[in-house]
Structure formats: C-alpha cells, structure tokens
Amino acid sequence: MDTTNEVKVQEEYIEKVKKINEGKNPKYNILTMGCQLNENDSEKLCGMLEKMGYTKTDNVKEADIALFNTCCVRENAEDKLFGKLGELKRLKEEKGLVIAIGGCMMQEKHITDKIKESYHFVDILFGTHTLYKFPEDLYKAIEEKKKIEDIIDVDGEIYEGLPIKRDSLIKASVTIMNGCNNFCTYCIVPYVRGRERSRSPKSIIEEVKHLAKSGYKEITLLGQNVNSYLRVEKEKNIPFDEYEGVNSFATLLRAINKIDGIERIRFVSPHPKDFTDDVIEAIADCDKVCKLVHLPLQAGNTKVLKEMNRKYTKEQYLELVDKMKKKIPNLTLSTDIIVGFPGETDEEFEDTLDVVRKVKFEQVYMFIYSRRVGTPGDKMPNQIPEEIKHKRFNKLKELVESQIEENNQKYVGTVQKVLVEGESKNNTLMLTGRTDSNKVVIFEGDKTLIGKLIDLKIVSEHMWYLKGEVLN
C-alpha cells in the first residue's frame, strides 16, 4: 500500500500545530518505556513534535505536553505508568497540560478501559499502528478540545518519511520490520504490534546511506525477529523491490556492509529457529558486522521451551552455538533468559544453568516471568510462586556475574577497537565507548576522539566496564 498521501496529510497537520505554537515556545516531555523499537518510535514522535515547534524538556513541570510511549512486556511498566499519571493530575488542573499516551500498552483493552475510567483527564490515546497520525490527534486535542482515542486492532502499514529526532549523532537504530508471527506463549508482542511486515530494501538502504552522510558510525537494525526479514513477503508472494540485491536478511547485512562511512553494524533480535547458514556466513564475511550476536535462549530445558512455543530444543540451541563459534571468528554471544515460567521445576531450571555454563555468554538479560493478560502463559496452571522465582533468579545472577568476571579477564592486556561515544556519565573527565562485543570502556582522552573508532589498550576490568588507555 502506498502511504505517501497519508504522510502528506500529517505534514499538513504539523504545519497547523506549528502555526498555533508561533511565538509561544512550547515544550514537551517524553517518557519511553521498553525496547529499542520503542526508543526508535519515540525518536519519530520527538521528530514530529519538534517540527510542530516544541522543544524537549526533562522537567515535566515545564512541559506543555507530557507524552508516554508505553511497553507491555513487564507488569511493572503498568504500575509505573499509572503512578506517573497520578502525579500529572495536578499539572493538568493548574496549567492545562496535554497528556498523550501511546505504544504497546494502548493496544490492550483492559489498560485503555482503566485509563478512561480512572484517569479521564488524559487527552490522547494512540496505538502502535497509528503513531504516524500523532500530529492530527494532537491538533484535534488542542484546537477542538476533543478526547482522542486512535487505536486500531488490524495490522498497521509501514509509513516512510516521518520526521525523526535521534538521541545520538554517532549511533542510530533503523527498524527493518514490524510485528511478530511467533506467538511465544509468554509474550504479548504479536497481539499489540501485529504480524510481521518488512520495510522495503530500498527504504532501509537509503536511510542508512543518509545516516552515513550525516556522520553516523554505528547502525543497529531492529525488529522482533530480524532474521525472518522478507520471509512473509516471499511466502505470500507479496511483491518487493530487490534493491541492490537485497532479498533476505543475509543479503541486507552484506549490502549495508558496503556503505561508506558506516563502521559498525549490530542487529536485534534474531530468533534461533531462523538462524540460517547464509546469515551466519554473512556475519563471518562482513567486516563491519559486530561479532557479538544476541541469541535469545529464554529457557534451557526442552520441555519448557516447547511450552513457551520457541520451536527449538536445548540440544538444537547448543548445536547452533557450536556451529556459529566454528564459523565466526571472535564470536561472542548475549542472550535473554526468563526465570519461573509456569510449571518450570527446579530440575528444568538446572538445564538453563547448564546452557549458561556451556555457552559462557558475554551478556545475559535476565527476567522474572510476569503474567501478561491475553497470552496463553497467563492461563497456564502451576504458576510459580514469587519466592521461588526470586530464588532461581538470584542463582542465575550469581552464575552470570561469576562468568562476566572471568570473561572480562581475557580483555586485560589486549588492544580493542572502541567507538568513542562521549563523556562518561559518572566522570566527565573520562571518555566512554564500546568494543565490538559491546563492553563499556572508559579512558582518559581528548574530546576530539568522540565519534571515532580508535584502538585502546585494556588495562583493568571492573565487572560492568573495562578501563583503557589510548595507544601512543
């Protein structure tokens, strides 16, 4: 579907709101919850707002608009949202603050019902498929004093050409596909972001080329399941333009690897069941593709994996890791693990610890299972008591941290290529950057190094970061 006309309509609403704001210097405050896809969506919302004449403020008391971009993967995100809304009620009464809530949580009816019932002072509710219409929704809320609910349940289109205000001048994320077809039983994402839809190869390549010309050095390709890029289009015979030979995720990696100016390419998240040989070969061959691969495990026991609907076994996961380690020089791995899935026994949890011991992940993102309304996992019997979940989580954490300490030792005395990102948040006299394997390195250096890929000698390790020295 050609979305050009709809984007033009939104550009007209941007101009209308900008006219309302002339001479007023309005400000906006945005709170982003959740994953990198949400962060990328927030950059688009910020781009629209700034084109409408707003400037960003970190102090919500100064803001004319408070915008929430929500996530529904974790239960505490709901608590956080409702707590923040309670705090804003007084600002709404005192200065007419416009309050807008978007993102994944707005695709859940029980959440929007609660907001309309208990937080009736909220002005705009919009979903993941209607983000592009935010200028229109905002105009109607301001000019027509309407309460806006702009949420659709059908899968949305991909809208190209929306404004974007990126948080960094060095690193940028580029969404390559939306939605998910996997229906893991613990996950709400397919229900709130819809089915898989891939962006056209040309749109992605042209966006990355533009970023390269603008001075960006690192690109992260985003999707719920990046290594199934263009799979649905092929299966359903949906035509797409095979731009610069791109007809799969592997060929996309190879095409972006050729773009001058880009020095690093990362991607999240792939699915182990779709990690085909051509993708492994592309990672091995492409010098700019980072050799840290995020490979979500979720659980190490085959029975639990089946109940999660992950479509691989413990043995298949370990075989894939072994194959990747043999074919990709200097490979490091990160992963996601869920602790306390319904019915998981102590013995089954030990399988997860076994996989962690064998793989020796560089980074592990650990989550305690939380029930999500609308998922099969929520209705499963044998929900694990919280105290058992926390006990297992602590056991996993202890193992992971012991491995991190061991892994870090291998860096000491080596020379690592580090992309310098800026000043250290904890010490402005130091600079900070990341290795290919995403390790944070802090070091003393001139600020002219920011944005450059440089060699650093690693002199010490400190659990969550490394310390480096500039080579003379």
Steps between C-alpha positions, in 0.01 A plus 500: 500500500628848410495710817639817342169688503436424866847625595426823306177541698700476823750756368206739459396441861861563609479841335163570665634428848818694425284802413312468832836496681650807333655733758420269794819289541307187611680201653446126514608227737518137386535180700598190302447154645618172355715379214712661230204490262313723745802730520500523121126581502566771761763656273227531234258656749771747605568579135132581442476712816809703417368566149183626668704757691552322833832468681588215733522537877595241762289686757135408456397804708625722215322300231191586298474138384579185701538200272532137607618231257406183683613138512293202614764230525548543877231546763689778681464718187127528577570599861750759380255652251212525747729649764619768257145581390400556861785749536389693189140559605590818690703637205201434275275701731747786553631563147296292256781254429422283195549134592550242224563127537611273217684175444437132557302532822231695317424192288376325817130570557510444876766772527318759287177424687675567831647828372162623375334403826760615756711756311236684296727808482720327237457672161636258240526120481668359189625155407802349329327503159391866517822666619533671162173689568627671815507851340132467406405364842687780675341768282149372578579480873631859508276679251176305531539411872418139418595188692676287241508121489684394186558125526446231238526123541592411142865489397622846408689606191864610495518877456818639346618858519391588855719761674751363748709660776777261598651490847856451373711646221720189487272195535158451339237228499321407179180295513497238224170329586200529730296238681556133579353167386650275766240513780726393785256415778648752748502792257238764421695658210320333204169616645607864540743552211323274251640254246835524326529771235840577346612841380612514139873441439524838325354691798747338739807539278419864421445578871837348592675688216347825627617422854851429370510834319383667823800360686347199678749218561293219651167359384276261694241318291178447695215252485323250722653225286754656264625181339155432354522828304298469173394141585126581513522696175657199326256249650195706400643615166476864605710694248802694620778687323822295518706818543878451476449124509325497838251212528576366851655599831838362393506707181386807695800464733732471200349806329528721811855375554594668168375846600788747543512678835323233703758325716288270714180303447301334780157336498230393750324273545544185295321171571710180534256302283561738207880522528581361154846426365494797261456738797787333688720531190407868456597577861831318450575672166390857574777694674260767634248258652579469871592152613283532811177321411190522718351150502195482732488172693203573734534157666746211486258211542339342193163438668480862621606625156218298341247649742641844416443417128864582421532222233851381589645262758783546746717280277415695183587827672838366613566355151428843348739667745769245416449553126518880537815483713671284236402726208525851653846602628498682838128436549347610830138443599237674709158363589162544672385260771160478672498349848190336650286420195179314605568139592880533492650262758829541687647224284387674179647828620833318549501444120501878455801529731667220303463689171636818660805309630566345158449808281669756729292796378658844488178659626180350641177697529309324778126533560266358760191365320205735529148410391358700208123513452409359160789254469473119533757511781263703715245215496746218567471305826796459736596868515829519693490674840686831510745386769611204283537725195721738696708216645568365149567849365764557767662165421518591131629850580779357714610267219483772234699747707771242570527440124513873422794538736672206331419630149627848582844365589560398138481868395772623737823562308332483158446780248133558417332714237265737685240737356527809719148615594562797729577598857452245776174562686668440834822695432504779241881497503489155337371390160291190438446265209424139413691209355372282216369269774308792655723528807504849651853647516592822682827681442677835515509674165442815299139579412597517131498119514119495545338331201818321393587131498834476680736240644516480879715280720287345776681542832244377755152353539228615741205257452269736309769690309860482385765768537716586201792715390552678168791352307777751429 
